[in-house]
C-alpha cells in the first residue's frame, strides 16, 4: 500500500548524492585519478613508494567507483521484464515518476527501485566519507590511560578511583590486557572511599588507542559525598588522558627504530632529559623509604615530569618512566599539529576543535544519569556504565559517530582553506 501511494502522488525519494560536499567529491576524484595514474605507472616498472601510495589510496578509489556505479547506473531485473532498458540512472527513474503518461505498474516498479537504490547509496556514501577521513597515526597502537583529579578536593580523588575501576572492568569485558602501571592513593578517612591522586593503566592490545581515544577529556561527577552531613550534592571532576604507548625497544611489530628517528613523535633526545632517583614514598612494601628505587624524569624543553615508584626495582621504574614520557611527548606533538590545523579552520570557516581540557561527560548519581556532551546522548544506566557494561559501549559508539561527523566537517574545512589560499595568490 505504501508503494502504491508513492506512485499515485509521484513522490520522489531523494538520493544521498545531494548531501555530498562538492569539495569532498572533488577530493575523492582527484585521489582516484592519482590511483589510476600510479597503477598504470606500476605496470611499466615496480616502485616501492608508488606501490605503498597505491595501497593507501585504494580504499578511496574503490569506494568512489562503487558510489558512482550505484548512483549513475544499476541493474533492474523488474524493469527488464517490462522490456525497458536494464541500465537506468536514478535521474531517469525519477523522471518516470514525474511523467503522468507512465503507467501505474512501471511507476510502482520505478519507485521500488529508487527506494532500494537510495538505501544502498546511503551505505556507499558513508563508506566513501569514512575512507576520506585520514587515519589516526596512533590508532593501531596500544595506549596508556591516565586519570587525575580535578576540581572538587577529596571527592575528585574518589571519583578517579571510580573511573579507574570502570575502565578496568570495561577492558576485562572486552578482552583487553590492562596492567596498572602507576597508582598514587591516599588512605580513606571517615568511612569514605580511597582517594586516588594519579592512576595510569596500560592497555597492551594493538588498536587500544583507537578504541579509547574518545574517552580523553574532563569527566564531571555530581553526587552527595560520604562525608557530607547535610545531604548536599557536590560537583567534582577528573581528567582522562589517552596516550599512545610504544612497545619497548626491539619490538618488531611497530618498528622500534622510530624511537631513534628524530622525525618520529616518539623520539626523545636523552640529553634533554634530567633523571633523578630517590627513596620511594608513601604506603607500600619494605622497599619504601629504604632503597633509591623511585625514578623521576624531567624533559627540560617542555618541563614534562614523570615519576614512577611502583616497582621495587629502580631499573623497572626507569623503563616505565621512559615509556610514559615518550607517550606524553608524542601525544603533545600530535596535539600541537591538530591545534594548528584547528586554528586555520576557525579562521577560514569556523570549525573549532574540542580539546582534552573540555568537559565531555557528566555522571549524576541522584538521577542515575550519564550524559555525554559531545554526542548529546543521555542514558539512565549509571550503574551499568560504571561497571564497564554495554551502556558504556553505547556512549562510546555515539561519540565515535559524532567524531566522524566532525572529521567530515574538518575535511571540508581543509578543502575550503586550500581553495581560499589558492584564490588569494
C-alpha positions as CSV (number, residue, x, y, z in Angstrom):
1,X,0.0,0.0,0.0
2,X,2.8,2.4,0.9
3,X,4.5,2.0,-2.5
4,X,1.2,2.5,-4.4
5,X,0.8,5.8,-2.5
6,X,4.2,6.8,-3.6
7,X,3.4,6.1,-7.2
8,X,0.0,7.8,-7.1
9,X,1.4,11.0,-5.6
10,X,4.6,10.9,-7.7
11,X,6.8,11.3,-4.6
12,X,10.5,11.0,-5.3
13,X,12.9,9.5,-2.8
14,X,15.9,11.8,-2.6
15,X,19.3,10.3,-3.0
16,X,22.3,10.9,-0.8
17,X,24.2,12.4,-3.7
18,X,22.8,15.8,-2.8
19,X,24.4,15.5,0.6
20,X,27.9,15.1,-0.6
21,X,30.1,18.2,-0.3
22,X,31.4,19.1,-3.8
23,X,34.8,19.7,-2.2
24,X,34.8,16.2,-0.8
25,X,33.7,14.7,-4.0
26,X,36.4,16.6,-5.8
27,X,39.0,15.4,-3.4
28,X,37.9,11.8,-3.9
29,X,38.0,12.2,-7.7
30,X,41.5,13.7,-7.5
31,X,42.7,10.8,-5.4
32,X,41.1,8.3,-7.7
33,X,42.8,9.9,-10.7
34,X,46.1,9.7,-8.8
35,X,45.4,6.0,-8.1
36,X,44.8,5.2,-11.8
37,X,47.9,7.1,-12.9
38,X,50.2,5.4,-10.3
39,X,48.6,1.9,-11.1
40,X,49.4,2.5,-14.8
41,X,53.0,3.5,-14.0
42,X,53.5,0.4,-11.8
43,X,52.7,-1.7,-14.8
44,X,55.7,-0.3,-16.5
45,X,58.0,-0.9,-13.6
46,X,57.8,-1.6,-9.8
47,X,58.5,1.3,-7.4
48,X,58.2,0.8,-3.7
49,X,56.9,4.3,-2.8
50,X,54.4,4.3,-5.6
51,X,53.1,0.8,-4.6
52,X,52.7,2.0,-1.0
53,X,50.8,5.1,-2.1
54,X,48.5,2.9,-4.3
55,X,47.8,0.7,-1.2
56,X,47.0,3.8,0.9
57,X,44.5,5.3,-1.5
58,X,43.0,2.2,-3.0
59,X,40.1,2.2,-0.5
60,X,39.1,5.7,-1.6
61,X,39.3,4.8,-5.3
62,X,37.3,1.7,-4.8
63,X,34.7,3.4,-2.6
64,X,34.2,6.2,-5.2
65,X,33.9,3.6,-8.0
66,X,31.2,1.8,-6.1
67,X,29.4,5.0,-5.3
68,X,29.5,6.3,-8.9
69,X,28.3,2.9,-10.1
70,X,25.3,2.8,-7.8
71,X,24.5,6.5,-8.3
72,X,24.6,6.6,-12.0
73,X,23.5,3.2,-13.2
74,X,22.1,0.0,-11.8
75,X,20.7,-3.3,-13.0
76,X,16.9,-3.6,-12.8
77,X,15.6,-7.1,-13.5
78,X,12.0,-6.0,-12.8
79,X,12.1,-3.2,-15.4
80,X,13.9,-5.5,-17.8
81,X,10.9,-7.8,-17.6
82,X,8.8,-4.9,-18.9
83,X,11.2,-4.6,-21.9
84,X,12.7,-1.4,-20.5
85,X,16.5,-0.8,-20.9
86,X,18.1,-2.5,-18.0
87,X,20.6,0.3,-17.4
88,X,18.6,3.1,-15.8
89,X,20.0,6.1,-14.0
90,X,18.4,7.3,-10.8
91,X,17.5,10.6,-12.5
92,X,15.8,8.7,-15.4
93,X,13.7,6.7,-12.9
94,X,12.8,9.8,-11.0
95,X,11.6,11.3,-14.3
96,X,9.4,8.2,-14.8
97,X,7.6,9.0,-11.6
98,X,7.0,12.6,-12.6
99,X,5.8,11.7,-16.0
100,X,1.9,11.5,-16.0
101,X,2.0,9.2,-19.0
102,X,3.9,6.5,-17.2
103,X,1.6,3.5,-16.5
104,X,1.0,2.7,-12.9
105,X,2.8,-0.7,-12.9
106,X,6.0,0.8,-14.3
107,X,5.8,3.8,-11.9
108,X,5.5,1.4,-8.9
109,X,8.5,-0.6,-10.1
110,X,10.5,2.6,-10.6
111,X,9.6,3.8,-7.1
112,X,10.6,0.5,-5.6
113,X,13.9,0.6,-7.4
114,X,14.6,4.1,-6.2
115,X,13.8,3.1,-2.6
116,X,16.2,0.2,-2.7
117,X,18.9,2.0,-4.5
118,X,18.7,5.0,-2.2
119,X,19.3,2.8,0.8
120,X,22.3,1.3,-1.0
121,X,23.6,4.7,-1.9
122,X,23.4,5.8,1.7
123,X,25.6,3.0,2.8
124,X,28.1,3.6,0.0
125,X,28.0,7.4,0.7
126,X,29.0,6.7,4.4
127,X,31.8,4.3,3.2
128,X,33.2,6.9,0.8
129,X,33.2,9.6,3.5
130,X,34.9,7.3,6.0
131,X,37.6,6.4,3.6
132,X,38.4,10.1,3.0
133,X,38.9,10.7,6.7
134,X,42.7,10.5,7.4
135,X,43.5,7.6,9.8
136,X,44.9,8.5,13.2
137,X,48.6,7.7,13.1
138,X,48.4,6.3,16.6
139,X,45.1,4.3,16.1
140,X,46.8,0.9,15.8
141,X,49.0,1.3,18.9
142,X,48.4,0.2,22.5
143,X,47.7,3.0,24.9
144,X,48.2,4.5,28.3
145,X,45.1,5.7,30.1
146,X,45.9,8.4,32.7
147,X,43.4,9.7,35.2
148,X,44.0,12.6,37.6
149,X,41.6,14.5,39.9
150,X,40.5,18.0,39.0
151,X,38.3,20.4,40.9
152,X,36.5,19.0,43.9
153,X,39.1,18.1,46.5
154,X,38.9,14.7,48.1
155,X,35.7,13.8,46.2
156,X,37.6,14.3,42.9
157,X,40.2,11.8,44.1
158,X,37.5,9.3,45.0
159,X,35.9,9.8,41.5
160,X,39.3,9.0,39.9
161,X,39.1,5.6,41.7
162,X,35.6,5.0,40.3
163,X,36.8,5.8,36.7
164,X,39.8,3.5,37.1
165,X,37.6,0.6,38.2
166,X,35.2,1.4,35.3
167,X,37.9,1.2,32.7
168,X,39.4,-1.9,34.3
169,X,36.0,-3.6,34.1
170,X,35.5,-2.4,30.5
171,X,38.9,-3.8,29.4
172,X,38.2,-7.1,31.1
173,X,34.8,-7.5,29.4
174,X,36.3,-6.6,26.0
175,X,39.2,-9.0,26.4
176,X,41.8,-6.2,26.5
177,X,45.0,-6.6,28.5
178,X,45.1,-3.9,31.1
179,X,48.0,-3.5,33.5
180,X,48.2,-0.9,36.3
181,X,51.4,1.0,35.7
182,X,51.0,3.5,38.5
183,X,48.6,4.4,41.2
184,X,49.1,7.1,43.9
185,X,46.4,6.7,46.5
186,X,45.7,8.4,49.8
187,X,44.2,6.2,52.6
188,X,40.4,6.7,53.1
189,X,39.2,8.8,56.0
190,X,35.8,8.9,57.8
191,X,34.5,5.9,56.0
192,X,34.9,7.4,52.5
193,X,36.5,5.6,49.6
194,X,40.2,5.7,48.8
195,X,41.4,8.9,47.1
196,X,43.5,8.4,44.0
197,X,45.8,11.2,43.1
198,X,47.0,9.6,39.9
199,X,46.4,6.4,38.0
200,X,48.0,5.1,34.8
201,X,46.6,2.0,33.1
202,X,48.4,0.4,30.2
203,X,46.2,-1.4,27.6
204,X,48.6,-3.5,25.6
205,X,46.4,-4.7,22.7
206,X,47.2,-3.2,19.3
207,X,44.4,-0.7,18.4
208,X,43.6,0.1,22.0
209,X,44.4,3.8,21.4
210,X,41.8,3.9,18.6
211,X,39.2,2.2,20.8
212,X,39.7,4.5,23.8
213,X,40.9,7.8,22.5
214,X,37.4,9.3,22.6
215,X,37.5,9.0,26.4
216,X,40.0,11.8,26.8
217,X,38.7,14.9,28.4
218,X,37.1,16.2,31.6
219,X,34.6,13.8,33.3
220,X,32.3,15.5,35.8
221,X,30.5,13.8,38.8
222,X,27.5,15.1,40.7
223,X,26.7,13.3,43.9
224,X,26.5,13.6,47.7
225,X,29.9,12.7,49.2
226,X,30.1,10.2,52.0
227,X,31.4,12.9,54.3
228,X,28.6,15.3,53.6
229,X,26.4,15.7,56.7
230,X,23.6,17.9,55.2
231,X,22.9,15.9,52.1
232,X,24.1,18.5,49.6
233,X,25.2,17.5,46.1
234,X,28.8,18.3,45.2
235,X,30.3,18.7,41.8
236,X,33.8,17.3,41.2
237,X,35.8,16.4,38.1
238,X,38.6,14.2,36.9
239,X,40.7,14.4,33.7
240,X,41.3,11.4,31.5
241,X,44.2,11.4,29.1
242,X,44.7,8.7,26.4
243,X,48.3,8.4,25.3
244,X,49.8,6.2,22.5
245,X,52.0,3.5,24.0
246,X,55.1,2.5,22.1
247,X,56.4,-1.0,22.9
248,X,59.8,-1.4,24.4
249,X,63.0,-1.3,22.3
250,X,63.3,-4.3,20.0
251,X,59.6,-4.8,19.3
252,X,59.4,-5.8,15.6
253,X,55.7,-5.2,15.2
254,X,55.9,-1.4,15.5
255,X,59.4,-0.9,14.4
256,X,61.4,0.3,17.4
257,X,63.7,2.3,15.1
258,X,61.1,5.0,15.3
259,X,62.4,5.8,18.8
260,X,65.8,6.6,17.3
261,X,64.4,8.7,14.4
262,X,64.4,12.5,15.3
263,X,61.4,13.0,13.0
264,X,59.3,10.5,14.9
265,X,56.8,11.7,17.5
266,X,58.3,9.1,19.9
267,X,61.9,10.3,19.6
268,X,63.3,11.8,22.8
269,X,66.9,13.2,22.9
270,X,68.4,11.7,26.1
271,X,70.4,14.9,26.6
272,X,67.1,16.8,27.0
273,X,66.0,14.6,30.0
274,X,67.1,15.0,33.6
275,X,67.0,11.9,35.7
276,X,66.6,11.9,39.5
277,X,66.5,8.8,41.7
278,X,65.1,8.9,45.2
279,X,63.6,6.8,48.0
280,X,60.0,5.7,47.4
281,X,57.4,7.4,49.5
282,X,54.0,6.6,50.9
283,X,52.3,3.3,51.8
284,X,53.9,0.4,50.1
285,X,56.2,-2.5,51.0
286,X,59.5,-2.9,52.6
287,X,61.2,-1.1,49.8
288,X,59.5,2.2,50.7
289,X,61.9,4.7,52.2
290,X,64.7,2.0,52.3
291,X,66.1,2.0,48.7
292,X,66.6,4.5,45.9
293,X,64.1,2.8,43.7
294,X,61.9,5.8,42.6
295,X,62.7,7.5,39.3
296,X,61.7,11.0,38.2
297,X,62.3,12.1,34.6
298,X,62.1,15.7,33.5
299,X,62.0,16.7,29.9
300,X,63.7,20.1,30.1
301,X,62.5,21.7,26.9
302,X,58.8,21.1,27.8
303,X,59.1,20.7,31.6
304,X,57.2,17.4,31.3
305,X,57.7,15.4,34.5
306,X,57.1,11.7,35.0
307,X,57.6,10.0,38.4
308,X,57.4,6.2,38.9
309,X,58.0,4.3,42.1
310,X,55.6,1.3,41.9
311,X,58.2,-1.4,41.3
312,X,60.9,-2.4,43.8
313,X,63.5,-2.2,41.1
314,X,64.9,1.1,40.0
315,X,65.6,-0.4,36.6
316,X,61.9,-1.3,36.1
317,X,60.7,2.1,37.3
318,X,63.1,3.8,34.9
319,X,61.7,1.7,32.0
320,X,58.2,2.6,32.9
321,X,59.0,6.3,33.3
322,X,60.6,6.4,29.9
323,X,57.6,4.8,28.2
324,X,55.2,7.2,29.9
325,X,57.4,10.2,29.0
326,X,57.6,9.1,25.3
327,X,53.9,8.7,25.2
328,X,53.2,12.1,26.8
329,X,55.6,13.9,24.4
330,X,54.2,12.0,21.3
331,X,50.6,13.0,22.2
332,X,51.7,16.6,22.9
333,X,53.4,16.9,19.5
334,X,50.3,15.5,17.7
335,X,48.0,17.8,19.7
336,X,50.1,20.8,18.6
337,X,49.7,19.8,15.0
338,X,46.0,19.4,15.4
339,X,45.7,22.7,17.1
340,X,47.5,24.4,14.3
341,X,45.1,22.9,11.8
342,X,42.1,23.8,14.0
343,X,43.1,27.4,14.2
344,X,43.3,27.5,10.4
345,X,39.9,26.0,10.1
346,X,38.4,28.5,12.6
347,X,39.9,31.4,10.7
348,X,38.5,30.2,7.4
349,X,35.2,28.5,8.0
350,X,34.6,28.5,11.8
351,X,35.1,24.7,12.5
352,X,36.5,24.6,16.1
353,X,38.2,21.6,17.8
354,X,37.2,20.2,21.1
355,X,40.3,19.7,23.3
356,X,41.2,17.4,26.1
357,X,40.5,20.1,28.6
358,X,36.8,20.4,27.7
359,X,34.1,18.8,29.8
360,X,32.9,15.8,27.9
361,X,30.7,13.8,30.2
362,X,28.6,14.1,33.4
363,X,27.8,11.3,35.8
364,X,24.8,12.2,38.0
365,X,24.3,9.9,41.0
366,X,21.0,11.3,42.2
367,X,19.3,10.8,38.8
368,X,21.3,7.7,37.8
369,X,22.1,9.6,34.6
370,X,25.1,9.8,32.3
371,X,25.2,12.5,29.7
372,X,27.9,12.8,27.0
373,X,28.2,16.5,26.0
374,X,29.7,15.8,22.6
375,X,27.1,13.3,21.1
376,X,24.3,14.6,23.3
377,X,23.4,11.0,24.4
378,X,21.9,10.6,27.8
379,X,21.4,7.2,29.5
380,X,19.8,6.4,32.9
381,X,22.0,3.4,33.4
382,X,24.7,4.9,35.6
383,X,25.5,1.6,37.4
384,X,26.0,-0.3,34.1
385,X,28.3,2.4,32.8
386,X,30.4,2.4,36.0
387,X,30.6,-1.4,35.7
388,X,32.1,-1.0,32.2
389,X,29.0,-2.6,30.7
390,X,27.1,-2.3,27.4
391,X,25.8,1.2,28.3
392,X,29.4,2.4,28.2
393,X,29.7,0.8,24.7
394,X,26.6,2.7,23.6
395,X,28.1,6.0,24.8
396,X,31.5,5.4,23.2
397,X,29.8,4.4,19.9
398,X,27.7,7.6,19.9
399,X,30.9,9.7,20.4
400,X,32.7,7.9,17.6
401,X,29.7,8.7,15.3
402,X,29.8,12.3,16.4
403,X,33.6,12.4,15.8
404,X,33.2,11.1,12.3
405,X,30.8,13.9,11.5
406,X,33.3,16.4,12.9
407,X,36.1,14.8,10.9
408,X,34.0,15.3,7.7
409,X,33.4,18.9,8.6
410,X,37.2,19.3,9.1
411,X,37.9,17.7,5.7
412,X,35.5,20.2,4.1
413,X,37.2,23.0,6.0
414,X,40.6,21.9,4.8
415,X,39.5,21.8,1.2
416,X,37.9,25.2,1.5
417,X,41.0,26.6,3.3
418,X,43.2,25.3,0.4
419,X,40.8,26.9,-2.1
420,X,40.9,30.2,-0.2
421,X,44.7,30.2,-0.2
422,X,44.8,29.4,-4.0
423,X,42.3,32.2,-4.6
424,X,44.4,34.6,-2.6
425,X,47.5,34.0,-4.6
